[in-house]
Every structure is written in C-alpha cells, then in structure tokens.
Amino acid sequence: MPAIYLIRHAQASFGRSDYDRLSPQGEQQSAVLGKALADRGIKPTLVIRGAMRRHAQTAEIALTAAGLDATAEVDEGLNEFDHDQVIVAYKPAYKRRAVLLADLARTGNPQRAFQEMFSAATQRWAEGDGTEYPESFQSFCQRSEAAVRRTAARLGKGESAIVFTSGGPIAAVTSRLLAGTDDLWLKLNPVTVNTAITKLTSGHSGLTLISYNEHSHLDGTELLSYR
C-alpha cells in the first residue's frame, strides 16, 4: 500500500527572537534523520513540506544527507498553529514580548515556566469554542487532516511520500486516526520528538496509522529534544 512518512521538523530556536529557524542541534538532527531515511531505503515519490522556514531547512538538510535528489512541494495546510496568537489570547499582556520574558525570568526556570504556561494556553484553545482565535482548534485539525489526505490521494500502488511538518498537525491526524476525534491531541502534541517519524498507509479503507513518533535514529545520542 502507499505509505506516508510524517516527519516533525528538527529543533527550532527556542528563546530566540526568530524561533522559526533551526538551532545548531536541529541541523544535526536533520542530518541524522537523512541518514536514517537512506538506511531504510526510503525513496519517496513525493516530498511535501509546510511553508515554515523550519520545515524547509529540515527538508533540505535531510534530503541532502539521504542522497535524495528531490524538491519539496509546499502545502500550507501542514503549517503549525500560530502559537503567538494562542498565547496572547490566554494572556493579552503577552502581546508585548518583554512582559512575557520578564514573567518567565522571575520564575527562576524560564523554560519550565514557559512550558507550563503554554500547556495552559493550548488547553484553553483546544477546549474552547474558538471564537477568540483567528484559527479555531477544530479548523486547525481539519486543515491538517485535509493536507495529509491530499498527499494520500496523489499516491499510487507502492508509492510513498515524505512530509515535513510540525508536531501539532501530526498529533491532529494521529488523534483522528486513533480515536476518530480530536480528543487525544492534548496528550499527543507535547510528546512529539523533533525529527520523529510517524508512518501511515493509504488503502481502500482510508488512512491507517502504522507507527507514531518513532525516533530510534536519535537513540544513543544527545540530540533528542521535544522543543
């Protein structure tokens, strides 16, 4: 059956003014991912990516390391949700980045404080009616699933696609395949590993989840990260 490999982008630049750029660790992760794809003998018919810089950089480095002469097509449906809008809706004062940074710094552990705040903000988004947000949680999940199904529709027997996207869309699709709802998203999204591979197959009965968040290519290294 046709196979789709959903890949979460490598580590971006957390804490920097330009988050949407791979960190040095993210660049290393991408190269290790590419070698793993080559070792598995994955030769995709299609390569698709979201429109974000971290998607493009992960794809470029990984494809080069894999020895694949392929150009990634862009599908904006694979983009991550706008985390800035979700945070500001949770606490409007955080529209001023300086206020957010000052609040985090006062905790003594900014990274943990950010994660706790972000978890609360995403829960509010996922469990609300969406009226306060430019993109509701339900709309986000729908367009994530639609993007993956667009890719599946282009694959013939025995063909495959590599899709570079973010943890949010991967968790959205996985939740719908496992539960038929979006209810698992809040549990799945936080544990998605950078450059982890989620495999789907596409058959007469639709999409089937084969594996989720597989990241053995990072085992035995210091490269594993979630943010």
Protein Blocks (a to p, Z undefined) as FASTA:
>chain_A
ZZddddddddddehiablmbccfklmmmmmmmmmmmmmnopacfbdcddfbfklmmmmmm
mmmmnopacdddddfklpccdfklmmmmmmmmlmpmklmmmmmmmnopamlmmmmmmmmm
mmmmmmmnolmpfbafklmmmmmmmmmmmmmmmpcehiacdddddfklmmmmmmmmmnop
aklmmmmmmmpcghiacdddddfkopadfbghiakkmgoiakbcfZZ
